[in-house]
Amino acid sequence: MSKVFLSILLGTVLVFTGCLQIDYGGDENESSGCTADEVRCNGDKVEICNVAGMWTTTQNCADDDLICKEAQCVEDAENPQVELSCTYRSAEECKAYGYMSSCGNRDCITQGWNLACREEGSCEDLGSVDYGDAEATTDDYYGIWGGIFTTGSRTIGIPLRPYQDSVTVHHLLMRLSKEGDDLVIHSKMCYMQMHNFDEEKVYDIGEDLGQLVISPQYYNSVATLEHRVSNPEAFEVGASFETDWFYEVRGAKVEDHIESDLPDRQHYETYCKPWDEKKDSSDCLITDQDGDGKPGMTVLGIGALENQEVYHDQRWGTIFAGTILDNDHIEGLVDHTNLQYQLDASSASMVYDIESELHPEHERTYLRMLRMPEDATCEDVTAEVNTAGSWLEFTAFMDDVPDP
């Protein structure tokens, strides 16, 4: 399948980035001689070479206290930055959002499940991790796990082609606890990125002619996932579990994350546009969840998508299934649903109707879990994912890694 122009808001978790800066000035850009879609670090900035042979900035790592390494924003291992500030939400506010009661801890959990957000907006080390009615153990469910979770999708309604296949990769910092007879799985999204794929390969970031990029600003604004298993099987090799569904509405406020209608483009056009004038109106149900000043959630096209921004809202849901391979390894398949509306864009040509469905090759949509130390952070999970041969390494299909 040839690589072609992609102007889409692809839906899996769609989960995606902030404003792209284009620097046309300076000798460095005027005679760069770079190759289209080549990526590099330029100081703290991640840059990609556009079709005109000029370097453009996709992320300024310094905005998130990160450094650029191998064309990605990562923690500075020599000078780690501990996240000290957070956005506090009360249990009542969390419930109103449809989130877990401690949803305000989301910002702090990046540094470990022992941190919590206090009312004054700072992260506090509690000194221990709360496992509910259970104690941490190395031979049961309860403890800290790292996870990789992928959602393979086929998006229909893209101009000039029948569909586009994509996979969104999520890195998870997970806490498994007990509440009564329920196994409770909480998953902090440490990272998300979408990759286009076809029959031949999964394309790396910047490798396809056009694709969507997900920023930390996007995935740091989504909810902590909460899945439950009622009366799970005893933890032993071969035992399996299936969670309930977790749903999240992104970029909109609704009374019920499952039952309420998701505001569509007509709602946005009628009650929320022009955005800067009507965004605070009680009639407008669209929110700026990722905090970039734009409606809904923002995703960014690079390469042939000419740095266009698209703004969407979304109802997204997942259900996990897992099988215990040994004390430290779990694997299973995942189902997901995705309803989203493109609300607006930086160019009218990017606004159209799409539908997203689970990719027919189900093993592209999977979950792998690896038991980790109690003080594990998102950085530890990412290090595992980026280690060749690791149980958490991304592969095109669930079984494309060696047995643990």
N, C-alpha and C positions, 0 to 999 in steps of 0.2 A: 504494500500500500504506500503510495507516495505521500510525502509530507506536504500539507497544503495549509492555506490560510485558515486559522481557527479563530472565529470571533464568538466565543461562547462563555457562558457561565455554567461550567460543568458541575453536575451535582452528584456528589457523594456527599460527604460532609461538606463539601465545598468549603471547604474550609481552607482564607486567602488574603490583598496587601495595601499598604499605605501608598502615599503619593510618590510617583517616580520623578526623580529630578533629572533633567537633561542639561548637561553643561556644555554649551557650544563654544565657550571662550577658552583661550589659552593655547599655547603651542602644542601641548600634549594631545589635544583633540584634533587640531587642524591637520596634522600629518601622522596620525596614529598608524595607518596602514593595517588595522586589525581585520580579522576575518569575521564575517557575520556570525552571531551567536556564540562567539568566543567569550568566556567569562574569566574574570580576574579579581584580585584584591587591589585596590588603590588606597593605601592607608587603611582607614577604618571603613571604607566604602566597598560594597560589592558592585561590580560593573559588568555590563554585557555589551558586546559590540553589535550595533544595529546594522540594518541593511545598507546604510550609507557609509559603513566603515568607520563610525565614530563611537567612542565609548560613552555609554549612558549609565547612570547610577540607578540601581534597583533597590538598594537598601543602604542606609547609613547606620552601621552597626553601633556607633557611639550613642545613637538615640536611645538604645536599650542597654547601655553600659556593657556592650559586647565588643569583640574585636573581629576583624576579618581574617579568616584562615581558610585556604583552599576554596576561595570564592563562596564562603558561607559565613554567617554571623555565629560566633561561638563564644563561650565563656573564656576569659583570660585565665588560663591555668596557673600562671605565675602570680597573678593579682586578682584572685576571685572576688567578685562583687556579691555581697550578701544583700538580698532585697530587704529593705528596711521599711518601706512604705506600702500601704495597701488601701483598698477601698472597702470600708466597713459596711456591712449590711446586717441588720438585726434578723433574728429568726423569722419574724413576721414579714419583713421585706423579702427575704429569700422565698418564703411560701408564696408571696404574691407574684414573684417571677416564675414560680413553678419549679424551683431548684431545691436542693438539699438544704436542711435548716442551717448548716454552717457554711453556706455558699460564699460568705464574705472572706473565708480563709483561702479562697482560690489563689490570690496573688502570692500568699506566703508559702503554699504547699510546694511551689517550685523548688524551695530550699529544703523540703522534707516534711513529712506528715506530723512532725512534732511541733510545727509552728502554727500559730493562730493569729488572726487579725483582731486587734483591740479597737475599741471605740474611737480612740484618738487617732487611728489610722496608721499604727505601727505594728510590725510583726513581732510577736513574743514567742520565745522558745519555752514550751511547756515542760521540757525535760523528759517527756515520754510520749509515746503514741497511744491514742485511745482506740482499743479494739472492741469496745462495747462490752458484751458479756463474755468475752474470751480473752485469753492470754496469748501473746505471740508464741509461736511454736515452729519448729523446723520440720515437723512431720504431720502437719494438718494445714487447712486452708489459711489460717489466720497469720497475718504478717504483711510485709511490704513486698510487692512484686513489681517488676518492670514488664511492660507490654509493648508489642507492636500489633497494630490493628489496621487492616487495610479494607477499603471499600472499592470494589470494582464496579464501574457504572458505564452504561451506554446512554448517551444523550441524543435525543431526537429533536429535530426542528432547527438544526443549524443550517444557515444559508449555504447553498451550492454543494451540499453533500448529504447523504442519507442519515449518517450518524457519526458520532465521535466516541471512541472508547477511552476511558481514563481510569486511573486508580489514585485514590488519595491515601497517603501513608500517615499514620498517627503514631507518635511515641507517647506511651502512657506511664505515669508514676501512680501505682495502684496500691490501695489499702484494702485488705480483706478482713472484715470484722464480723461480729455476731450480734444479732439483735433478736432475742427470743429464740425461735426456731429457724430464723432466716440467716442465710449467708448474705452479707451485704458487700458489694464490690463498688468501691469508689475509685474513679479514674481521673486524674488530672491530665489534661492535654498539654504535654510538654512541647510538641512540635507537630505541624501538619505541612504537607506539601503534596501537590497534585502532579502526576506525570501522565502525559499522553502515551498510549500504546497502540500498536497494530499487531497483525499476525506475526511480524518478525521480531519486534523488540519493544521494550519499555524505554522511552526516551528520558535521558537525564535532563536536568534543568538547563535551559538554554540550548539544548541540542536540536529540538524540533523547531520548525520555522516559526511557529506561533504557539503560545501556551499561556496559561494563567499562573501567577505567582501568589503565594500565601505569605503574609508577613506575620511576625510575632504580635503585632498590634491586633491582628484578626484572631489568632488562636488563643491569645492570652485573655480575650474578652468572652470566650464561650464558657458554658457551664461545666462544672465538675460532673462527670457522668455518675449516675447512681443506678446500679442494677441489683436485683435481689433474686435469691434462689430460696424457695420454700422447702424446708426439710431436705437439705441436700444429702446425697449418698455419703457414706463414710469415706473419708479421704484415704484412698488406696489405689494402687496401680490398676488402671482399667475403669475406674469409676468415672462417671460423666455427670454433667450438670447442664441445665439450660436456664438462663435468666428470664426475667420479665422484660418487657420493652421499656426503654428509656426514650423519652421525647423531649426535644428542645425546640423552642421557637426563637429564631435569631432575627434581629433587626426590626422587631415589631412587638407591641404590647397587646396581649389578648387575655381574656379571663381564664381560659382553659387551654393549656398547651396541646391537648389532644382533640378536643371537640370544637373549639371556636374556629370560625372561618379565618384563614390567613389573609390579611389585607393584600389586595392585588394592585396592579398598576392603575386601574380605574380609581381605586380608593386614593392612591397616592396623588394622581393627577387632580382629583376633586378636592381633597382635604389637606394635602401637604405641600402643594406646589404653588408658588415658588417656595423652595425649601427654607431659605433664610428668613422668610416672613411668616410661614405657617407651621414650622416644625414644633413649636411649643403650644399649638392650639389643642384643646381637649378633643377636637374632632379628628385630629391626625393620630393614627395608631402606629405610624412608622417611627422607629427610634434610631438614634445614631449609636448603636451598641458598641462598635469598635472605636468610637471616640475620635474620628478623624474629621468631623465636621460635615460629613456627607450622609445622605439618607441610608438607612439599613446597614448592610455590611458591604465593604468595598473589596473587589478583586481587581487585579491589574493584569492586562495583557502585555506580553513582551514579544520581541521579534516582529513577525509579520502583523501582529495585532497593534503595532504602532503606539505602544504605551497608553492604550485607552483604558479608562476606568469604567467598571460596571457596578451598579449598586442594586442589591437584591435583599429580599427577606426570604425566610426559609423555615419550614417545619421539617425537622430531621429526626429520625428515630433509628435505634439499633437494638438488637437482641443478640446476646453472646451464647455460644454453646462451647463446652470444653470437655476434654478428656484428660485425665491425670496420667502422665507417662512415668513419672517418678516423683520423689519428694520436691523436686525443684523445677519441673517442667510440665507445662500444660499447653495443649493446642486444641483448636477447634475452628469451626466455620461460623460465619456471622451473617445475619440478614440485616438489611437496612432499608429505610424508606426515605424519600426525599421529595418534598414539594417546595418549589420556590418560584418567585415571580421576579423578573427583571423589572425594576421600578424606573430606572433612569440610567444615564451613562454620560460620559464626557463627550460622546458623539452619538447622534441619533441613529447612526448605522449599527450601533451595538445593542440596540433595544429591540428585542423580538421575543416570541414565546418559545419555550423549550419544555421538554419532558425528559425526566431522568428515570431510569429503571436499573435494577440489579443486572450486572453483566451475566450473560448466560453461562460462562465458565465460572461456576460458583467457587472453586478453589482459589480464585483471585481475591476473594473476600473472606479474610481469615483473621484469627486471633492467636498469638503465641504469648505465653507468659513465662517469666523466669524469676524465681525467688531471689530477693536481693537483701542486703543488710538493712536493718531498721532505720539507719540514718541516710539511706539513699536519697539522692536528689534527681531532678530532671537532667542535670549534667551527667550523672552516672548512667542514666538510661540511654542518653544519646551516645555516650561513649561505647556502650554495649552494642547499640544498633550499628554503629560505624566500625565495629570490629569484624573483620572477615571471618566467616565460619561461626559467628555467635548465633545462639538460638534466637536472638532478636534481630538478626540481620534481615533487611528487606529482600524478599525474593518475589518473583512474578507469581508463584503458586505456593500454597501452604507447605507442600512436601518437598520444596526445592532446597532444603537444608539437611545436613547430616543428622542422623538420629542422635539424640542427646546421650 
